[in-house]
Amino acid sequence: MSVRSKTSFAMLVGLSIALSVTVALAQSPFTEHTVKLDDGADPVAANIEDAAWLTGRWAGPGFDGTVEEHWAEPAGGAMVGMFRLVSDDGPAFYELFALAEHDGGLILRLKHFHADMRGWEDRDQTVDFALVAKTENELRFDGLTYRREGTDAITVFLAMHGKEGGAREVTFRLTRLP
């Protein structure tokens, strides 16, 4: 290897390390399995196909009942879906959500509804989760992580804010339904 090739290789390695550190600095641990986007940091680059593995119907135990998520296939740069919690007393609440391409990355926007479909958030408000990091089997949003566990299971980690501050992590282990 020539001196010029060695210098070019060293510069490439240095640049790769610098980019890795920059990406790592864009996020901080929030709970054990969730991260938060640091102030002023840009979300990770992604497109809707990076989340296509969420497509389908998923269910499992959670919040003293059964939680269920349905995700439609990607179309037009977005995926839409719903969440519901059903306990022995019937439906407890619902969420409607859209995962969409936004500013070169992905953003998950959702709205909560009581069992009678009265909204929790104001009419023009949504709860937003920007995509902070991704791998082939994991999507880490700001306070929410989806992890693929093979083809028929996902684990969802949610950072829930406490009334006295801080956050606690809630875990849902969901399996694919037919």
Biotite code that builds the C-alpha atoms (Angstrom):
import biotite.structure as struc

atoms = struc.array([
    struc.Atom([0.000, 0.000, 0.000], chain_id="A", res_id=1, res_name="MET", atom_name="CA", element="C"),
    struc.Atom([1.418, 3.382, -0.983], chain_id="A", res_id=2, res_name="SER", atom_name="CA", element="C"),
    struc.Atom([1.823, 6.251, 1.465], chain_id="A", res_id=3, res_name="VAL", atom_name="CA", element="C"),
    struc.Atom([-0.972, 8.077, -0.342], chain_id="A", res_id=4, res_name="ARG", atom_name="CA", element="C"),
    struc.Atom([-3.276, 5.038, -0.039], chain_id="A", res_id=5, res_name="SER", atom_name="CA", element="C"),
    struc.Atom([-2.425, 4.676, 3.664], chain_id="A", res_id=6, res_name="LYS", atom_name="CA", element="C"),
    struc.Atom([-3.164, 8.369, 4.231], chain_id="A", res_id=7, res_name="THR", atom_name="CA", element="C"),
    struc.Atom([-6.487, 8.120, 2.357], chain_id="A", res_id=8, res_name="SER", atom_name="CA", element="C"),
    struc.Atom([-7.424, 4.985, 4.300], chain_id="A", res_id=9, res_name="PHE", atom_name="CA", element="C"),
    struc.Atom([-6.528, 6.673, 7.625], chain_id="A", res_id=10, res_name="ALA", atom_name="CA", element="C"),
    struc.Atom([-8.617, 9.722, 6.689], chain_id="A", res_id=11, res_name="MET", atom_name="CA", element="C"),
    struc.Atom([-11.565, 7.473, 5.778], chain_id="A", res_id=12, res_name="LEU", atom_name="CA", element="C"),
    struc.Atom([-11.334, 5.595, 9.088], chain_id="A", res_id=13, res_name="VAL", atom_name="CA", element="C"),
    struc.Atom([-11.085, 8.899, 10.976], chain_id="A", res_id=14, res_name="GLY", atom_name="CA", element="C"),
    struc.Atom([-14.117, 10.285, 9.167], chain_id="A", res_id=15, res_name="LEU", atom_name="CA", element="C"),
    struc.Atom([-16.101, 7.113, 9.924], chain_id="A", res_id=16, res_name="SER", atom_name="CA", element="C"),
    struc.Atom([-15.247, 7.375, 13.613], chain_id="A", res_id=17, res_name="ILE", atom_name="CA", element="C"),
    struc.Atom([-16.160, 11.069, 13.673], chain_id="A", res_id=18, res_name="ALA", atom_name="CA", element="C"),
    struc.Atom([-19.529, 10.348, 12.034], chain_id="A", res_id=19, res_name="LEU", atom_name="CA", element="C"),
    struc.Atom([-20.213, 7.497, 14.470], chain_id="A", res_id=20, res_name="SER", atom_name="CA", element="C"),
    struc.Atom([-19.462, 9.748, 17.432], chain_id="A", res_id=21, res_name="VAL", atom_name="CA", element="C"),
    struc.Atom([-21.686, 12.490, 15.978], chain_id="A", res_id=22, res_name="THR", atom_name="CA", element="C"),
    struc.Atom([-24.578, 10.042, 15.547], chain_id="A", res_id=23, res_name="VAL", atom_name="CA", element="C"),
    struc.Atom([-24.037, 8.633, 19.043], chain_id="A", res_id=24, res_name="ALA", atom_name="CA", element="C"),
    struc.Atom([-24.070, 12.152, 20.524], chain_id="A", res_id=25, res_name="LEU", atom_name="CA", element="C"),
    struc.Atom([-27.485, 12.841, 18.940], chain_id="A", res_id=26, res_name="ALA", atom_name="CA", element="C"),
    struc.Atom([-29.124, 10.512, 21.444], chain_id="A", res_id=27, res_name="GLN", atom_name="CA", element="C"),
    struc.Atom([-28.997, 9.902, 25.175], chain_id="A", res_id=28, res_name="SER", atom_name="CA", element="C"),
    struc.Atom([-30.322, 7.004, 27.238], chain_id="A", res_id=29, res_name="PRO", atom_name="CA", element="C"),
    struc.Atom([-33.834, 7.655, 28.515], chain_id="A", res_id=30, res_name="PHE", atom_name="CA", element="C"),
    struc.Atom([-34.785, 4.344, 30.119], chain_id="A", res_id=31, res_name="THR", atom_name="CA", element="C"),
    struc.Atom([-33.042, 0.971, 29.894], chain_id="A", res_id=32, res_name="GLU", atom_name="CA", element="C"),
    struc.Atom([-34.258, 0.290, 26.329], chain_id="A", res_id=33, res_name="HIS", atom_name="CA", element="C"),
    struc.Atom([-35.281, 3.743, 25.085], chain_id="A", res_id=34, res_name="THR", atom_name="CA", element="C"),
    struc.Atom([-33.364, 6.810, 24.008], chain_id="A", res_id=35, res_name="VAL", atom_name="CA", element="C"),
    struc.Atom([-34.162, 10.487, 23.650], chain_id="A", res_id=36, res_name="LYS", atom_name="CA", element="C"),
    struc.Atom([-33.132, 12.851, 20.921], chain_id="A", res_id=37, res_name="LEU", atom_name="CA", element="C"),
    struc.Atom([-30.712, 15.441, 22.260], chain_id="A", res_id=38, res_name="ASP", atom_name="CA", element="C"),
    struc.Atom([-31.664, 19.124, 21.934], chain_id="A", res_id=39, res_name="ASP", atom_name="CA", element="C"),
    struc.Atom([-30.672, 20.492, 18.553], chain_id="A", res_id=40, res_name="GLY", atom_name="CA", element="C"),
    struc.Atom([-29.851, 17.036, 17.141], chain_id="A", res_id=41, res_name="ALA", atom_name="CA", element="C"),
    struc.Atom([-31.280, 15.818, 13.865], chain_id="A", res_id=42, res_name="ASP", atom_name="CA", element="C"),
    struc.Atom([-33.239, 12.553, 13.710], chain_id="A", res_id=43, res_name="PRO", atom_name="CA", element="C"),
    struc.Atom([-31.637, 9.631, 11.846], chain_id="A", res_id=44, res_name="VAL", atom_name="CA", element="C"),
    struc.Atom([-32.143, 9.372, 8.074], chain_id="A", res_id=45, res_name="ALA", atom_name="CA", element="C"),
    struc.Atom([-34.745, 6.745, 7.170], chain_id="A", res_id=46, res_name="ALA", atom_name="CA", element="C"),
    struc.Atom([-37.638, 5.959, 4.872], chain_id="A", res_id=47, res_name="ASN", atom_name="CA", element="C"),
    struc.Atom([-40.912, 4.144, 5.433], chain_id="A", res_id=48, res_name="ILE", atom_name="CA", element="C"),
    struc.Atom([-39.549, 0.864, 4.041], chain_id="A", res_id=49, res_name="GLU", atom_name="CA", element="C"),
    struc.Atom([-37.250, 0.717, 7.098], chain_id="A", res_id=50, res_name="ASP", atom_name="CA", element="C"),
    struc.Atom([-40.386, 0.139, 9.191], chain_id="A", res_id=51, res_name="ALA", atom_name="CA", element="C"),
    struc.Atom([-42.229, -2.238, 6.839], chain_id="A", res_id=52, res_name="ALA", atom_name="CA", element="C"),
    struc.Atom([-41.538, -5.178, 9.161], chain_id="A", res_id=53, res_name="TRP", atom_name="CA", element="C"),
    struc.Atom([-44.136, -3.725, 11.563], chain_id="A", res_id=54, res_name="LEU", atom_name="CA", element="C"),
    struc.Atom([-46.902, -4.525, 9.062], chain_id="A", res_id=55, res_name="THR", atom_name="CA", element="C"),
    struc.Atom([-49.518, -6.837, 10.520], chain_id="A", res_id=56, res_name="GLY", atom_name="CA", element="C"),
    struc.Atom([-51.596, -7.486, 13.601], chain_id="A", res_id=57, res_name="ARG", atom_name="CA", element="C"),
    struc.Atom([-49.830, -7.899, 16.945], chain_id="A", res_id=58, res_name="TRP", atom_name="CA", element="C"),
    struc.Atom([-51.151, -8.690, 20.445], chain_id="A", res_id=59, res_name="ALA", atom_name="CA", element="C"),
    struc.Atom([-49.980, -9.520, 23.955], chain_id="A", res_id=60, res_name="GLY", atom_name="CA", element="C"),
    struc.Atom([-50.471, -8.770, 27.639], chain_id="A", res_id=61, res_name="PRO", atom_name="CA", element="C"),
    struc.Atom([-50.055, -5.251, 29.008], chain_id="A", res_id=62, res_name="GLY", atom_name="CA", element="C"),
    struc.Atom([-51.579, -2.673, 31.344], chain_id="A", res_id=63, res_name="PHE", atom_name="CA", element="C"),
    struc.Atom([-53.598, -5.428, 33.101], chain_id="A", res_id=64, res_name="ASP", atom_name="CA", element="C"),
    struc.Atom([-55.313, -6.432, 29.868], chain_id="A", res_id=65, res_name="GLY", atom_name="CA", element="C"),
    struc.Atom([-54.562, -7.283, 26.257], chain_id="A", res_id=66, res_name="THR", atom_name="CA", element="C"),
    struc.Atom([-52.857, -4.756, 24.021], chain_id="A", res_id=67, res_name="VAL", atom_name="CA", element="C"),
    struc.Atom([-53.184, -4.975, 20.281], chain_id="A", res_id=68, res_name="GLU", atom_name="CA", element="C"),
    struc.Atom([-51.583, -3.056, 17.415], chain_id="A", res_id=69, res_name="GLU", atom_name="CA", element="C"),
    struc.Atom([-52.501, -3.153, 13.741], chain_id="A", res_id=70, res_name="HIS", atom_name="CA", element="C"),
    struc.Atom([-50.099, -1.704, 11.152], chain_id="A", res_id=71, res_name="TRP", atom_name="CA", element="C"),
    struc.Atom([-51.056, -1.230, 7.500], chain_id="A", res_id=72, res_name="ALA", atom_name="CA", element="C"),
    struc.Atom([-48.468, -1.762, 4.775], chain_id="A", res_id=73, res_name="GLU", atom_name="CA", element="C"),
    struc.Atom([-46.400, 1.254, 3.704], chain_id="A", res_id=74, res_name="PRO", atom_name="CA", element="C"),
    struc.Atom([-48.064, 3.393, 1.025], chain_id="A", res_id=75, res_name="ALA", atom_name="CA", element="C"),
    struc.Atom([-47.292, 6.919, -0.102], chain_id="A", res_id=76, res_name="GLY", atom_name="CA", element="C"),
    struc.Atom([-44.423, 7.300, 2.359], chain_id="A", res_id=77, res_name="GLY", atom_name="CA", element="C"),
    struc.Atom([-46.518, 6.392, 5.417], chain_id="A", res_id=78, res_name="ALA", atom_name="CA", element="C"),
    struc.Atom([-47.986, 3.584, 7.489], chain_id="A", res_id=79, res_name="MET", atom_name="CA", element="C"),
    struc.Atom([-51.174, 3.976, 9.525], chain_id="A", res_id=80, res_name="VAL", atom_name="CA", element="C"),
    struc.Atom([-52.380, 1.916, 12.426], chain_id="A", res_id=81, res_name="GLY", atom_name="CA", element="C"),
    struc.Atom([-54.225, 1.580, 15.649], chain_id="A", res_id=82, res_name="MET", atom_name="CA", element="C"),
    struc.Atom([-53.658, 0.419, 19.210], chain_id="A", res_id=83, res_name="PHE", atom_name="CA", element="C"),
    struc.Atom([-56.240, -0.748, 21.692], chain_id="A", res_id=84, res_name="ARG", atom_name="CA", element="C"),
    struc.Atom([-56.218, -1.911, 25.283], chain_id="A", res_id=85, res_name="LEU", atom_name="CA", element="C"),
    struc.Atom([-58.978, -4.330, 26.247], chain_id="A", res_id=86, res_name="VAL", atom_name="CA", element="C"),
    struc.Atom([-59.466, -5.458, 29.841], chain_id="A", res_id=87, res_name="SER", atom_name="CA", element="C"),
    struc.Atom([-62.094, -7.678, 31.467], chain_id="A", res_id=88, res_name="ASP", atom_name="CA", element="C"),
    struc.Atom([-64.390, -4.607, 31.571], chain_id="A", res_id=89, res_name="ASP", atom_name="CA", element="C"),
    struc.Atom([-64.087, -4.018, 27.803], chain_id="A", res_id=90, res_name="GLY", atom_name="CA", element="C"),
    struc.Atom([-62.080, -1.467, 25.834], chain_id="A", res_id=91, res_name="PRO", atom_name="CA", element="C"),
    struc.Atom([-60.055, 0.899, 28.028], chain_id="A", res_id=92, res_name="ALA", atom_name="CA", element="C"),
    struc.Atom([-58.600, 3.232, 25.382], chain_id="A", res_id=93, res_name="PHE", atom_name="CA", element="C"),
    struc.Atom([-57.469, 3.465, 21.763], chain_id="A", res_id=94, res_name="TYR", atom_name="CA", element="C"),
    struc.Atom([-54.733, 5.149, 19.759], chain_id="A", res_id=95, res_name="GLU", atom_name="CA", element="C"),
    struc.Atom([-54.730, 6.041, 16.097], chain_id="A", res_id=96, res_name="LEU", atom_name="CA", element="C"),
    struc.Atom([-51.317, 6.629, 14.603], chain_id="A", res_id=97, res_name="PHE", atom_name="CA", element="C"),
    struc.Atom([-49.392, 7.445, 11.451], chain_id="A", res_id=98, res_name="ALA", atom_name="CA", element="C"),
    struc.Atom([-45.736, 6.688, 10.846], chain_id="A", res_id=99, res_name="LEU", atom_name="CA", element="C"),
    struc.Atom([-44.546, 8.917, 8.029], chain_id="A", res_id=100, res_name="ALA", atom_name="CA", element="C"),
    struc.Atom([-41.468, 10.141, 6.246], chain_id="A", res_id=101, res_name="GLU", atom_name="CA", element="C"),
    struc.Atom([-40.613, 13.615, 7.524], chain_id="A", res_id=102, res_name="HIS", atom_name="CA", element="C"),
    struc.Atom([-37.565, 15.805, 6.840], chain_id="A", res_id=103, res_name="ASP", atom_name="CA", element="C"),
    struc.Atom([-35.488, 12.830, 5.637], chain_id="A", res_id=104, res_name="GLY", atom_name="CA", element="C"),
    struc.Atom([-36.403, 10.648, 8.625], chain_id="A", res_id=105, res_name="GLY", atom_name="CA", element="C"),
    struc.Atom([-39.497, 9.105, 10.193], chain_id="A", res_id=106, res_name="LEU", atom_name="CA", element="C"),
    struc.Atom([-41.955, 10.484, 12.717], chain_id="A", res_id=107, res_name="ILE", atom_name="CA", element="C"),
    struc.Atom([-44.660, 8.561, 14.559], chain_id="A", res_id=108, res_name="LEU", atom_name="CA", element="C"),
    struc.Atom([-47.674, 10.732, 15.385], chain_id="A", res_id=109, res_name="ARG", atom_name="CA", element="C"),
    struc.Atom([-50.523, 9.441, 17.508], chain_id="A", res_id=110, res_name="LEU", atom_name="CA", element="C"),
    struc.Atom([-53.725, 10.490, 19.199], chain_id="A", res_id=111, res_name="LYS", atom_name="CA", element="C"),
    struc.Atom([-55.305, 8.822, 22.243], chain_id="A", res_id=112, res_name="HIS", atom_name="CA", element="C"),
    struc.Atom([-59.032, 8.192, 22.659], chain_id="A", res_id=113, res_name="PHE", atom_name="CA", element="C"),
    struc.Atom([-61.164, 7.082, 25.602], chain_id="A", res_id=114, res_name="HIS", atom_name="CA", element="C"),
    struc.Atom([-63.311, 3.982, 25.082], chain_id="A", res_id=115, res_name="ALA", atom_name="CA", element="C"),
    struc.Atom([-66.186, 6.247, 23.966], chain_id="A", res_id=116, res_name="ASP", atom_name="CA", element="C"),
    struc.Atom([-63.855, 7.858, 21.346], chain_id="A", res_id=117, res_name="MET", atom_name="CA", element="C"),
    struc.Atom([-63.482, 11.197, 23.149], chain_id="A", res_id=118, res_name="ARG", atom_name="CA", element="C"),
    struc.Atom([-59.955, 12.413, 22.411], chain_id="A", res_id=119, res_name="GLY", atom_name="CA", element="C"),
    struc.Atom([-57.312, 12.971, 25.050], chain_id="A", res_id=120, res_name="TRP", atom_name="CA", element="C"),
    struc.Atom([-55.271, 15.519, 23.108], chain_id="A", res_id=121, res_name="GLU", atom_name="CA", element="C"),
    struc.Atom([-56.630, 18.828, 21.836], chain_id="A", res_id=122, res_name="ASP", atom_name="CA", element="C"),
    struc.Atom([-58.018, 18.760, 18.316], chain_id="A", res_id=123, res_name="ARG", atom_name="CA", element="C"),
    struc.Atom([-54.827, 19.996, 16.614], chain_id="A", res_id=124, res_name="ASP", atom_name="CA", element="C"),
    struc.Atom([-52.372, 18.226, 18.939], chain_id="A", res_id=125, res_name="GLN", atom_name="CA", element="C"),
    struc.Atom([-50.566, 14.900, 18.501], chain_id="A", res_id=126, res_name="THR", atom_name="CA", element="C"),
    struc.Atom([-48.008, 12.974, 20.521], chain_id="A", res_id=127, res_name="VAL", atom_name="CA", element="C"),
    struc.Atom([-44.914, 12.803, 18.311], chain_id="A", res_id=128, res_name="ASP", atom_name="CA", element="C"),
    struc.Atom([-41.992, 10.375, 18.384], chain_id="A", res_id=129, res_name="PHE", atom_name="CA", element="C"),
    struc.Atom([-39.062, 11.172, 16.046], chain_id="A", res_id=130, res_name="ALA", atom_name="CA", element="C"),
    struc.Atom([-36.908, 8.252, 14.895], chain_id="A", res_id=131, res_name="LEU", atom_name="CA", element="C"),
    struc.Atom([-33.583, 8.586, 16.692], chain_id="A", res_id=132, res_name="VAL", atom_name="CA", element="C"),
    struc.Atom([-31.774, 5.370, 15.678], chain_id="A", res_id=133, res_name="ALA", atom_name="CA", element="C"),
    struc.Atom([-32.400, 2.258, 13.614], chain_id="A", res_id=134, res_name="LYS", atom_name="CA", element="C"),
    struc.Atom([-30.971, -1.140, 12.846], chain_id="A", res_id=135, res_name="THR", atom_name="CA", element="C"),
    struc.Atom([-32.339, -3.954, 10.726], chain_id="A", res_id=136, res_name="GLU", atom_name="CA", element="C"),
    struc.Atom([-34.350, -5.226, 13.719], chain_id="A", res_id=137, res_name="ASN", atom_name="CA", element="C"),
    struc.Atom([-34.944, -2.136, 15.819], chain_id="A", res_id=138, res_name="GLU", atom_name="CA", element="C"),
    struc.Atom([-36.549, 1.279, 15.503], chain_id="A", res_id=139, res_name="LEU", atom_name="CA", element="C"),
    struc.Atom([-35.653, 3.639, 18.341], chain_id="A", res_id=140, res_name="ARG", atom_name="CA", element="C"),
    struc.Atom([-37.933, 6.631, 18.542], chain_id="A", res_id=141, res_name="PHE", atom_name="CA", element="C"),
    struc.Atom([-37.648, 9.411, 21.098], chain_id="A", res_id=142, res_name="ASP", atom_name="CA", element="C"),
    struc.Atom([-38.972, 7.496, 24.144], chain_id="A", res_id=143, res_name="GLY", atom_name="CA", element="C"),
    struc.Atom([-40.286, 4.436, 22.260], chain_id="A", res_id=144, res_name="LEU", atom_name="CA", element="C"),
    struc.Atom([-38.486, 1.380, 20.881], chain_id="A", res_id=145, res_name="THR", atom_name="CA", element="C"),
    struc.Atom([-39.784, -1.364, 18.592], chain_id="A", res_id=146, res_name="TYR", atom_name="CA", element="C"),
    struc.Atom([-37.594, -4.484, 18.473], chain_id="A", res_id=147, res_name="ARG", atom_name="CA", element="C"),
    struc.Atom([-38.203, -7.332, 16.025], chain_id="A", res_id=148, res_name="ARG", atom_name="CA", element="C"),
    struc.Atom([-37.751, -10.743, 17.657], chain_id="A", res_id=149, res_name="GLU", atom_name="CA", element="C"),
    struc.Atom([-37.778, -13.065, 14.638], chain_id="A", res_id=150, res_name="GLY", atom_name="CA", element="C"),
    struc.Atom([-40.690, -12.983, 12.192], chain_id="A", res_id=151, res_name="THR", atom_name="CA", element="C"),
    struc.Atom([-43.595, -13.441, 14.606], chain_id="A", res_id=152, res_name="ASP", atom_name="CA", element="C"),
    struc.Atom([-42.757, -11.379, 17.681], chain_id="A", res_id=153, res_name="ALA", atom_name="CA", element="C"),
    struc.Atom([-41.906, -7.808, 18.586], chain_id="A", res_id=154, res_name="ILE", atom_name="CA", element="C"),
    struc.Atom([-41.051, -6.174, 21.879], chain_id="A", res_id=155, res_name="THR", atom_name="CA", element="C"),
    struc.Atom([-42.165, -2.598, 22.478], chain_id="A", res_id=156, res_name="VAL", atom_name="CA", element="C"),
    struc.Atom([-40.463, -0.466, 25.131], chain_id="A", res_id=157, res_name="PHE", atom_name="CA", element="C"),
    struc.Atom([-42.257, 2.730, 26.138], chain_id="A", res_id=158, res_name="LEU", atom_name="CA", element="C"),
    struc.Atom([-40.856, 5.442, 28.411], chain_id="A", res_id=159, res_name="ALA", atom_name="CA", element="C"),
    struc.Atom([-43.780, 6.758, 30.440], chain_id="A", res_id=160, res_name="MET", atom_name="CA", element="C"),
    struc.Atom([-43.402, 10.104, 32.188], chain_id="A", res_id=161, res_name="HIS", atom_name="CA", element="C"),
    struc.Atom([-44.181, 10.095, 35.890], chain_id="A", res_id=162, res_name="GLY", atom_name="CA", element="C"),
    struc.Atom([-46.171, 12.785, 37.692], chain_id="A", res_id=163, res_name="LYS", atom_name="CA", element="C"),
    struc.Atom([-43.145, 13.664, 39.843], chain_id="A", res_id=164, res_name="GLU", atom_name="CA", element="C"),
    struc.Atom([-40.808, 13.738, 36.844], chain_id="A", res_id=165, res_name="GLY", atom_name="CA", element="C"),
    struc.Atom([-38.543, 11.043, 35.522], chain_id="A", res_id=166, res_name="GLY", atom_name="CA", element="C"),
    struc.Atom([-39.684, 8.124, 33.425], chain_id="A", res_id=167, res_name="ALA", atom_name="CA", element="C"),
    struc.Atom([-40.410, 4.459, 33.892], chain_id="A", res_id=168, res_name="ARG", atom_name="CA", element="C"),
    struc.Atom([-40.233, 1.844, 31.186], chain_id="A", res_id=169, res_name="GLU", atom_name="CA", element="C"),
    struc.Atom([-43.212, -0.298, 30.197], chain_id="A", res_id=170, res_name="VAL", atom_name="CA", element="C"),
    struc.Atom([-42.569, -3.416, 28.098], chain_id="A", res_id=171, res_name="THR", atom_name="CA", element="C"),
    struc.Atom([-45.006, -5.149, 25.753], chain_id="A", res_id=172, res_name="PHE", atom_name="CA", element="C"),
    struc.Atom([-44.167, -8.525, 24.209], chain_id="A", res_id=173, res_name="ARG", atom_name="CA", element="C"),
    struc.Atom([-46.418, -8.933, 21.200], chain_id="A", res_id=174, res_name="LEU", atom_name="CA", element="C"),
    struc.Atom([-46.872, -11.844, 18.827], chain_id="A", res_id=175, res_name="THR", atom_name="CA", element="C"),
    struc.Atom([-48.133, -11.763, 15.257], chain_id="A", res_id=176, res_name="ARG", atom_name="CA", element="C"),
    struc.Atom([-51.784, -12.743, 14.858], chain_id="A", res_id=177, res_name="LEU", atom_name="CA", element="C"),
    struc.Atom([-53.253, -14.282, 11.691], chain_id="A", res_id=178, res_name="PRO", atom_name="CA", element="C"),
])
